[in-house]
């Protein structure tokens, strides 16, 4: 094909586009809209990964595990299967001596009524050690967290979750105020900074209050731990640390170390919960956007139809040769199905990745 012919074809093409500017513009708009929709859905999906990392970082520090009592499923040391395993403070202290355990904290929990002035509500009280704050990312927006002297002197001091402080005090500064837990007076020494928390156990941190674990015994029976929180020296040694902790507890509490149900050791939300949460978010976004797109398509067809085409060239007064946009159910279904498929995939892939992700690795790379 000669260069002259190519120039002529290009000229005719440009003439056709200029003559049918509306048709060309709508075609380009449709292509652009499709590309933008796909790119936005995929970008939204990629955002799941970042949200997951921020959520775990807000819930736990690097290499942190939560240990709770369980029930034996195997016989060991003359003990029957099905025996309940409960942890005491001495067990937590023994775990603290494991070589790869960097720091640890007991945790005693109970739902507790809290009163300030004429306001009263019930929140989860957590009796903890100072190391708990670093391991669980409890940073203060005002005041401070529980310290070693609070524990040693069994002080009646309390660190409030952000939501607890907001509901009780509103805009009034909480630090320095006195509240009553189960009728006992406590001084507020700090208020939690708002944080993103993907997973929690028993209650979100923002809806909890924190007191020295040595003081918790003044409010309820603390013979048995609710949980024990521990942190490995480095996240790469977390598996080794957890195995050593389980061996120490097995020797002290007389259960088989290979018994998976004797004690519960976990971190974060369960895989199924993470998968469902992320998938539902994506599906809601996709289907809501799809429904809005269908409505918008009908509106645009009604506004822009008909468009001048051959009737002007042929001097056809009936305008039968103009462009009458036809939005058939088949066309609508095909386009919607394609974009819905992209949206579901963009939600499902990050959801599966989130569910399969090792939280320790997620925190290490955050």
N, C-alpha and C positions, 0 to 999 in steps of 0.2 A: 504494500500500500504506500503510495507516494506521500511525500510531505504535504503537497497541496491538498490532497484528499483529506488528510488528517486535519489540516487547518479548517477545511470546509465543514467537516463533521463537528469539530469543536465549536465553530461559529454557529452552526444550526442548533447545537445543544444549548449554548448560552442564550440564543434567541428564544428557544422554546421555554427555558427556565424563566426568563424575564417576562415573557408573554403570559405565563401561567404562574405568576409569583405566589399566589395564595396556595395553589396546589403544591408547589415545590416547598413552600414554607411549612405547610402542614406535614408533609412527608418528613422533612428534616426535624420538625418538632417531635414527631412520633418516634423517630430513631433516637433522638437525644433523650427523650423521656424514658425510653426503654433502657438505655445505657445508664442513665442516672439512677433509675430504680434498682437495677441489678447491683451497681457499684455501692449504693447506699445500704442495701441489704447485706452485702458482703462485708462492708465496713462495720455495720452494726454487729454482725457476727464476730468479727475480730475483736470488737470491744468487749465481748464476753470474757476473753482471756484476761484482759487487763482488770476487769471487774472482779474476777475470781481471785487474782493475786492480791488486789487491795482488800478484798473481804477476808482472806486468810491472814493477811498481815495485820488487820485490825483485831482479829480474834486471838491470835497466838503469836508468840515470838518464834525464833528459829529453834528447831529441835525440841519442841515442847510436846509432852504427852500427858494425857489425863488417865489416872488409874482409879478404878473403882472396884468394889467387891463384887463377887459373883456367886456361882453355885457349882460345885464339883460335878463332873460327869463321869469321873473315873475313880476307882478305888485306889487308895494310896496310904501307906503307913498304918494299916489296920482300920482306917476310916472308911465309912460307907460312901458310895456315890450319892449325889443329891444333897450333900451337906452345904449349908450356906457359909460363905467365906466373907468375913467382915474385917476391915482394917482398923487398927488402933494407931495412936500417935507413935508408939514405940516402933511399929512397923515402918512408918514413914521415916523415922530417925535412922533406922537400919538401912533403908533405901538410900538415904542421903550419904551413906558411907561407901556406896558403890563407886568405883574409881572414875567411871565416865559420866557420872551425874554432876553437872555443874552447879545446880541449885535446885531447891525443892521447897514446897510449901504444903502443909496440911490444908484441908478445906472442910469446914463444918457448915452445913447450910440448913436453914429453916425459914419458912414463910413467917414474917414477923410484922405486927402492926407498928406503924410509925406515926407519931403525932407531933405536929408543930402548930402552936396557937390553936385555931379552931379547925385545922385541917388534919385529916387522918386517912391513912390508906395502908394497905398491906403489900409489902415487897419482900423479895428474897434477901435475907441477910446471909452474908458469907464471912465466916471466921477464918482469917488467913494470916500468913506471915508476910513480911516486907518483900521477899523475893517474888511473891505472886504478882506484884505490880509490873515488874519488868517482864516476866514470862507471859502475862496476859495483856500486855500493851495498855496498862491502865495509867494514862497520863493525866495530869491535873490541869484543868483550865483555871482553877483558883485554889490557893492553898497547897496542900501536899497529900501524899499517900501515907498509908500506915508505915511507921518506922520501927526500928529495933527497940527503941526505948518504950514505945507504946506496948509492945509485946512483953518486954521484961517487967514493966511496972503494972501490967494489966489495966492500962488506962481505958476509960470509957470514952473513946473517940470513934468517930465514924467518917468514912469517905463515901460521899453520895454519888450514885450514878447520875448521868446528866438528865435523864427524864424524871428521876425522883426529885432532883433539885428543882427542876422547872415546875413540876406539879405542886410541890409543897411551898416553894418560896416565890415563884414567879420572877419578878424583876428585883426582888429583895436579895442582897448579897447573903449567901448561906453560910460562908465561913465565919466561925465565931459564934454562930447561933447554937442554941440547945434544942435537941429533939428528944423524944422519949421512945425507946424501943421496949415494948412489953412493959411500959410504965417506968423503965429505968432511964435516967437522964444521961445523954451522951452529947459531947461537944462535936460539932461539925468542923473537921480540920481540912477538908478538901472536897472539891467537886470535879467529877470526871470531865475530861475534854470529849467533845463529840467525836465518835469514830465509826468507821464502816465495819460492821461485824457480820460476816457471812454465816457463821455457825455459832451456836451456843448450846449450853446444856442447862436444863432446868429453867433458866430465865436469861434474857439478854442482859449484858452488863449494865446498860444504861438504866435498866429497871431493877437494879440490885443495889444494896448498900454493903460496905465492907468494914469489918471491925477486926481488932486483934484476936487471933484464935484463942489466946489465953483468957480473953474477956468473954468469949462466947459462952463459956461454961457458966457464967453468971445468969445467962438467959435461958439456956436449954441444956439437955444432957449431951455431953460431948465425949461419951465413952468410945464411940465408934466414929471413924472418919466418914464423911460423905464421899469425898474424893481426895486424891493426892495429885498434885501437879508437880511435874519434874521437867528439867531441861538437860539435854545432853550437852557435852562440851562442844560438839560440833554436829551439825545436821547429818553429816556423812556417817557418824557413829551412832545414829539414833537406833538402828536395828539392833546393834550389839548392846547398847545400853538397855533397851527394853528387855532383851533376852536375859541380861544379868539381873535386872530388877525382878523379873519373874522368878528366876532361880532363888534369889534371896527370900522372896515372899513364900515360895513353895516350901523352902526349908523351915521357915518360921511357922507357917500355918498348916503344914502337913498336907499338901496336895501334890499331885503329879505335875512337874513343870510343863509337860506336853499337853496338859488339860487346858483347852482353849476357853472353857467357860468358868474356870475357877476364879479368875480375876479378869476384869474388862480393862483393856488398855487401848485407847483410841485417841484420834485427833480429828476435830471438825465434823462436818455433816456426813451422813451416809451417802454412798455413791448414788443410790436410787433417788434420794432427795435432791441431790445436786443436779442430776440429769433432768428430773421432772421440772425443777424450778427454772432452769435455763431454757428448756425446750418450750415450756408454757409461755415464757416471756417472748420468745421469738415467734411462736405461733400466733399469739394475740396481736403482735405488731404486724405480722404478715397478712392475716385475714382482715384486720381493721383497715390496713392500707389497700388491700384488694377491693374491699367493699366501697371504700371512698373512690377508688379508681373507676369502678363500674358506674357509679353515680356521675362522676365527672365526665366520663365518656359520653353518656347519654346527653348531658347538658351541652357539651361541645358539638356533638352531632346536630343537635337542635338549633344551636346558634349559628353555625357556619354552613348549614345546608339550606338551599342549593348554592353551588358556586359556578360562576360563568365558565363555559368551556367552548364547545363547538358551535353553540347557538349564535355567538357573536360573529364567528367566521362565516357561517351559513345564512346569516340574517333570518334566523328562525324565531319568529315572535312567540311561538309556543314554549320555547326554552326546554323542549324535550331532550335536547342533546347536552344540556348542562349536567354538572356533577351533582347528583343527589346521594348524599352519604347514606349508606345502608349499614346499620349496626345489627348484623344477624346474631342470633344466639350461638350459632356455630363459631363465628369469628370471635365473639366475646368469650366463649368458653375456652377456645384454644389459647388466646392471649392470657386469660386469667390463669389457666392451668400452668402455662410456662412460668409465669412470674411467681405463682404460688409454689411451684416446685423449687425454684431458686431460693425463695424465702425459707421454705422448710429445710432445705439442705444447709443454708447459711445459719440456721438455728441449731440443726441437729448435730452438725460436725463439731462446733465449739462446745455443745452440751456434752457430747461423748468425751471429748478431750478433757473437759472440766471434771467429769465424773471419774475418769481414769487417772487423772493427775495425782501424783504423790504430793500431799500437802507440804511435806518437808522440803521436797525439791522446789515447789512453788514459792515457798518462803525464802529458800536459799537464793533464788534468782531474782526475787523482788528487790 
